[in-house]
Amino acid sequence: MKERRKQLVGRVTSNKMDKTVVIAVERTTRHPLYGKVLTRVKKYKAHDEQSECQIGDQVRIIESRPLSREKRWRVIEILEHAERIA
């Protein structure tokens, strides 16, 4: 059976909560009247069980059942680690 849950790719903007990260997902869209290409950003709270995501990491998230009042997504993989500045 085909997977019906949505998957999104975005960057981690905050990891200050316990087992929760904030993911910013960018999408481009055209203005309906003027045609200019606009970048829209939406933030999602996602569950990170091992707390292994760091700020700047690119991650893939998947839809899940409600885990708390605002958490409806889970981190399934880290696609790219951010460079760490010493």
VMD Tcl script that builds the backbone (N, CA, C; Angstrom):
set m [mol new atoms 258]
animate dup $m
set s [atomselect $m all]
$s set {name element resname resid chain x y z} {
  {N N MET 1 A 0.825 -1.180 0.000}
  {CA C MET 1 A 0.000 0.000 0.000}
  {C C MET 1 A 0.874 1.250 0.000}
  {N N LYS 2 A 0.476 2.226 -0.780}
  {CA C LYS 2 A 1.267 3.436 -0.901}
  {C C LYS 2 A 1.172 4.293 0.362}
  {N N GLU 3 A 2.288 4.888 0.727}
  {CA C GLU 3 A 2.331 5.757 1.902}
  {C C GLU 3 A 1.521 7.016 1.623}
  {N N ARG 4 A 0.552 7.322 2.487}
  {CA C ARG 4 A -0.328 8.466 2.266}
  {C C ARG 4 A 0.034 9.678 3.113}
  {N N ARG 5 A 0.984 9.513 4.027}
  {CA C ARG 5 A 1.348 10.638 4.886}
  {C C ARG 5 A 2.267 11.608 4.156}
  {N N LYS 6 A 2.077 12.890 4.406}
  {CA C LYS 6 A 2.885 13.920 3.756}
  {C C LYS 6 A 4.297 13.921 4.327}
  {N N GLN 7 A 5.247 14.252 3.457}
  {CA C GLN 7 A 6.633 14.414 3.871}
  {C C GLN 7 A 7.110 15.777 3.403}
  {N N LEU 8 A 7.865 16.464 4.253}
  {CA C LEU 8 A 8.405 17.777 3.928}
  {C C LEU 8 A 9.885 17.808 4.267}
  {N N VAL 9 A 10.617 18.704 3.593}
  {CA C VAL 9 A 12.040 18.891 3.862}
  {C C VAL 9 A 12.238 20.334 4.291}
  {N N GLY 10 A 12.976 20.528 5.386}
  {CA C GLY 10 A 13.216 21.882 5.879}
  {C C GLY 10 A 14.451 21.951 6.756}
  {N N ARG 11 A 14.718 23.146 7.275}
  {CA C ARG 11 A 15.883 23.386 8.127}
  {C C ARG 11 A 15.458 23.567 9.576}
  {N N VAL 12 A 16.278 23.063 10.479}
  {CA C VAL 12 A 16.018 23.202 11.913}
  {C C VAL 12 A 16.362 24.638 12.323}
  {N N THR 13 A 15.399 25.325 12.934}
  {CA C THR 13 A 15.639 26.696 13.394}
  {C C THR 13 A 15.765 26.780 14.911}
  {N N SER 14 A 15.230 25.791 15.631}
  {CA C SER 14 A 15.340 25.795 17.088}
  {C C SER 14 A 15.317 24.361 17.608}
  {N N ASN 15 A 16.157 24.091 18.616}
  {CA C ASN 15 A 16.157 22.784 19.271}
  {C C ASN 15 A 16.219 22.937 20.787}
  {N N LYS 16 A 15.680 24.022 21.291}
  {CA C LYS 16 A 15.766 24.319 22.723}
  {C C LYS 16 A 14.789 23.524 23.574}
  {N N MET 17 A 13.777 22.928 22.951}
  {CA C MET 17 A 12.799 22.150 23.703}
  {C C MET 17 A 13.263 20.698 23.838}
  {N N ASP 18 A 12.693 19.987 24.790}
  {CA C ASP 18 A 13.042 18.592 25.005}
  {C C ASP 18 A 12.322 17.719 23.977}
  {N N LYS 19 A 13.083 16.996 23.145}
  {CA C LYS 19 A 12.567 16.088 22.122}
  {C C LYS 19 A 11.694 16.774 21.076}
  {N N THR 20 A 11.852 18.080 20.904}
  {CA C THR 20 A 11.083 18.828 19.912}
  {C C THR 20 A 12.011 19.784 19.183}
  {N N VAL 21 A 11.833 19.877 17.863}
  {CA C VAL 21 A 12.580 20.838 17.051}
  {C C VAL 21 A 11.581 21.640 16.217}
  {N N VAL 22 A 11.987 22.859 15.869}
  {CA C VAL 22 A 11.175 23.698 14.992}
  {C C VAL 22 A 11.818 23.663 13.615}
  {N N ILE 23 A 11.020 23.314 12.607}
  {CA C ILE 23 A 11.498 23.171 11.239}
  {C C ILE 23 A 10.882 24.273 10.389}
  {N N ALA 24 A 11.715 25.008 9.638}
  {CA C ALA 24 A 11.232 26.019 8.704}
  {C C ALA 24 A 11.241 25.408 7.304}
  {N N VAL 25 A 10.064 25.336 6.688}
  {CA C VAL 25 A 9.924 24.767 5.342}
  {C C VAL 25 A 9.655 25.914 4.378}
  {N N GLU 26 A 10.519 26.046 3.363}
  {CA C GLU 26 A 10.369 27.100 2.360}
  {C C GLU 26 A 9.684 26.548 1.127}
  {N N ARG 27 A 8.820 27.371 0.534}
  {CA C ARG 27 A 8.225 27.018 -0.748}
  {C C ARG 27 A 8.140 28.275 -1.582}
  {N N THR 28 A 8.202 28.125 -2.890}
  {CA C THR 28 A 8.089 29.276 -3.780}
  {C C THR 28 A 6.730 29.252 -4.457}
  {N N THR 29 A 6.163 30.434 -4.630}
  {CA C THR 29 A 4.860 30.564 -5.251}
  {C C THR 29 A 4.848 31.854 -6.062}
  {N N ARG 30 A 3.970 31.924 -7.025}
  {CA C ARG 30 A 3.844 33.132 -7.830}
  {C C ARG 30 A 2.726 34.010 -7.295}
  {N N HIS 31 A 2.942 35.320 -7.333}
  {CA C HIS 31 A 1.893 36.249 -6.962}
  {C C HIS 31 A 0.769 36.137 -7.996}
  {N N PRO 32 A -0.493 36.034 -7.537}
  {CA C PRO 32 A -1.577 35.782 -8.479}
  {C C PRO 32 A -1.794 36.899 -9.512}
  {N N LEU 33 A -1.509 38.136 -9.168}
  {CA C LEU 33 A -1.751 39.236 -10.090}
  {C C LEU 33 A -0.482 39.676 -10.816}
  {N N TYR 34 A 0.610 39.856 -10.065}
  {CA C TYR 34 A 1.817 40.431 -10.638}
  {C C TYR 34 A 2.811 39.415 -11.160}
  {N N GLY 35 A 2.680 38.153 -10.773}
  {CA C GLY 35 A 3.543 37.103 -11.314}
  {C C GLY 35 A 4.921 37.005 -10.693}
  {N N LYS 36 A 5.233 37.852 -9.726}
  {CA C LYS 36 A 6.540 37.783 -9.082}
  {C C LYS 36 A 6.663 36.503 -8.269}
  {N N VAL 37 A 7.843 35.898 -8.290}
  {CA C VAL 37 A 8.085 34.681 -7.526}
  {C C VAL 37 A 8.382 35.068 -6.078}
  {N N LEU 38 A 7.594 34.516 -5.159}
  {CA C LEU 38 A 7.725 34.816 -3.741}
  {C C LEU 38 A 8.168 33.571 -2.987}
  {N N THR 39 A 8.934 33.769 -1.926}
  {CA C THR 39 A 9.339 32.676 -1.048}
  {C C THR 39 A 8.512 32.757 0.222}
  {N N ARG 40 A 7.809 31.684 0.517}
  {CA C ARG 40 A 6.991 31.605 1.717}
  {C C ARG 40 A 7.637 30.614 2.676}
  {N N VAL 41 A 7.630 30.947 3.968}
  {CA C VAL 41 A 8.227 30.078 4.989}
  {C C VAL 41 A 7.146 29.738 6.010}
  {N N LYS 42 A 7.015 28.444 6.309}
  {CA C LYS 42 A 6.093 28.000 7.355}
  {C C LYS 42 A 6.890 27.166 8.352}
  {N N LYS 43 A 6.584 27.340 9.632}
  {CA C LYS 43 A 7.306 26.618 10.679}
  {C C LYS 43 A 6.435 25.509 11.235}
  {N N TYR 44 A 7.061 24.356 11.434}
  {CA C TYR 44 A 6.392 23.190 12.010}
  {C C TYR 44 A 7.174 22.727 13.223}
  {N N LYS 45 A 6.458 22.253 14.252}
  {CA C LYS 45 A 7.114 21.610 15.386}
  {C C LYS 45 A 7.110 20.114 15.133}
  {N N ALA 46 A 8.280 19.487 15.289}
  {CA C ALA 46 A 8.417 18.067 14.992}
  {C C ALA 46 A 9.060 17.345 16.168}
  {N N HIS 47 A 8.706 16.063 16.307}
  {CA C HIS 47 A 9.221 15.225 17.383}
  {C C HIS 47 A 10.579 14.657 16.983}
  {N N ASP 48 A 11.568 14.827 17.851}
  {CA C ASP 48 A 12.926 14.319 17.634}
  {C C ASP 48 A 13.274 13.466 18.850}
  {N N GLU 49 A 13.028 12.169 18.752}
  {CA C GLU 49 A 13.110 11.265 19.911}
  {C C GLU 49 A 14.473 11.273 20.588}
  {N N GLN 50 A 15.572 11.209 19.817}
  {CA C GLN 50 A 16.907 11.148 20.416}
  {C C GLN 50 A 17.535 12.532 20.610}
  {N N SER 51 A 16.846 13.587 20.264}
  {CA C SER 51 A 17.363 14.968 20.350}
  {C C SER 51 A 18.705 15.092 19.641}
  {N N GLU 52 A 18.791 14.553 18.424}
  {CA C GLU 52 A 20.051 14.578 17.690}
  {C C GLU 52 A 20.117 15.693 16.657}
  {N N CYS 53 A 19.021 16.407 16.397}
  {CA C CYS 53 A 19.026 17.506 15.434}
  {C C CYS 53 A 19.671 18.748 16.039}
  {N N GLN 54 A 20.475 19.424 15.241}
  {CA C GLN 54 A 21.102 20.675 15.653}
  {C C GLN 54 A 20.599 21.797 14.745}
  {N N ILE 55 A 20.747 23.041 15.196}
  {CA C ILE 55 A 20.295 24.192 14.409}
  {C C ILE 55 A 21.064 24.223 13.091}
  {N N GLY 56 A 20.328 24.377 12.001}
  {CA C GLY 56 A 20.924 24.442 10.670}
  {C C GLY 56 A 20.883 23.131 9.908}
  {N N ASP 57 A 20.561 22.024 10.571}
  {CA C ASP 57 A 20.474 20.737 9.878}
  {C C ASP 57 A 19.295 20.730 8.915}
  {N N GLN 58 A 19.472 20.047 7.788}
  {CA C GLN 58 A 18.358 19.850 6.865}
  {C C GLN 58 A 17.763 18.479 7.167}
  {N N VAL 59 A 16.442 18.444 7.404}
  {CA C VAL 59 A 15.792 17.209 7.831}
  {C C VAL 59 A 14.545 16.938 7.006}
  {N N ARG 60 A 14.128 15.664 7.013}
  {CA C ARG 60 A 12.864 15.261 6.406}
  {C C ARG 60 A 11.903 14.924 7.530}
  {N N ILE 61 A 10.684 15.480 7.461}
  {CA C ILE 61 A 9.676 15.214 8.482}
  {C C ILE 61 A 8.468 14.554 7.829}
  {N N ILE 62 A 7.741 13.782 8.636}
  {CA C ILE 62 A 6.569 13.063 8.142}
  {C C ILE 62 A 5.394 13.338 9.071}
  {N N GLU 63 A 4.224 13.391 8.486}
  {CA C GLU 63 A 2.998 13.619 9.238}
  {C C GLU 63 A 2.764 12.467 10.207}
  {N N SER 64 A 2.201 12.775 11.386}
  {CA C SER 64 A 1.897 11.721 12.345}
  {C C SER 64 A 0.660 12.117 13.144}
  {N N ARG 65 A 0.273 11.254 14.055}
  {CA C ARG 65 A -0.853 11.570 14.932}
  {C C ARG 65 A -0.447 12.732 15.834}
  {N N PRO 66 A -1.401 13.447 16.420}
  {CA C PRO 66 A -1.038 14.540 17.322}
  {C C PRO 66 A -0.241 14.029 18.526}
  {N N LEU 67 A 0.927 14.619 18.737}
  {CA C LEU 67 A 1.795 14.217 19.844}
  {C C LEU 67 A 1.699 15.191 21.015}
  {N N SER 68 A 1.285 16.410 20.746}
  {CA C SER 68 A 1.037 17.410 21.783}
  {C C SER 68 A 0.126 18.451 21.162}
  {N N ARG 69 A -0.011 19.590 21.816}
  {CA C ARG 69 A -0.949 20.589 21.303}
  {C C ARG 69 A -0.567 21.099 19.915}
  {N N GLU 70 A 0.729 21.258 19.644}
  {CA C GLU 70 A 1.168 21.798 18.363}
  {C C GLU 70 A 1.991 20.826 17.522}
  {N N LYS 71 A 2.392 19.688 18.087}
  {CA C LYS 71 A 3.254 18.743 17.358}
  {C C LYS 71 A 2.429 17.727 16.599}
  {N N ARG 72 A 2.559 17.750 15.249}
  {CA C ARG 72 A 1.883 16.775 14.398}
  {C C ARG 72 A 2.842 16.153 13.388}
  {N N TRP 73 A 4.144 16.329 13.583}
  {CA C TRP 73 A 5.159 15.839 12.651}
  {C C TRP 73 A 6.253 15.132 13.432}
  {N N ARG 74 A 6.959 14.197 12.751}
  {CA C ARG 74 A 8.102 13.495 13.334}
  {C C ARG 74 A 9.286 13.621 12.386}
  {N N VAL 75 A 10.482 13.738 12.941}
  {CA C VAL 75 A 11.703 13.744 12.133}
  {C C VAL 75 A 12.007 12.303 11.758}
  {N N ILE 76 A 12.147 12.026 10.445}
  {CA C ILE 76 A 12.464 10.652 10.048}
  {C C ILE 76 A 13.918 10.489 9.637}
  {N N GLU 77 A 14.554 11.569 9.140}
  {CA C GLU 77 A 15.979 11.462 8.821}
  {C C GLU 77 A 16.617 12.834 8.734}
  {N N ILE 78 A 17.911 12.869 9.026}
  {CA C ILE 78 A 18.691 14.081 8.876}
  {C C ILE 78 A 19.406 13.964 7.529}
  {N N LEU 79 A 19.076 14.872 6.611}
  {CA C LEU 79 A 19.646 14.804 5.263}
  {C C LEU 79 A 21.043 15.410 5.199}
  {N N GLU 80 A 21.242 16.484 5.947}
  {CA C GLU 80 A 22.518 17.194 5.868}
  {C C GLU 80 A 22.780 17.869 7.211}
  {N N HIS 81 A 23.963 17.662 7.748}
  {CA C HIS 81 A 24.334 18.304 9.005}
  {C C HIS 81 A 24.884 19.692 8.732}
  {N N ALA 82 A 24.580 20.627 9.600}
  {CA C ALA 82 A 25.110 21.984 9.497}
  {C C ALA 82 A 26.561 21.976 9.942}
  {N N GLU 83 A 27.334 22.914 9.416}
  {CA C GLU 83 A 28.724 23.018 9.825}
  {C C GLU 83 A 28.780 23.584 11.234}
  {N N ARG 84 A 29.600 22.960 12.074}
  {CA C ARG 84 A 29.748 23.395 13.450}
  {C C ARG 84 A 30.919 24.374 13.537}
  {N N ILE 85 A 30.672 25.519 14.154}
  {CA C ILE 85 A 31.723 26.507 14.333}
  {C C ILE 85 A 32.262 26.360 15.754}
  {N N ALA 86 A 33.563 26.143 15.863}
  {CA C ALA 86 A 34.175 25.884 17.172}
  {C C ALA 86 A 34.335 27.129 17.990}
}
mol reanalyze $m
mol bondsrecalc $m
mol representation Tube
mol addrep $m
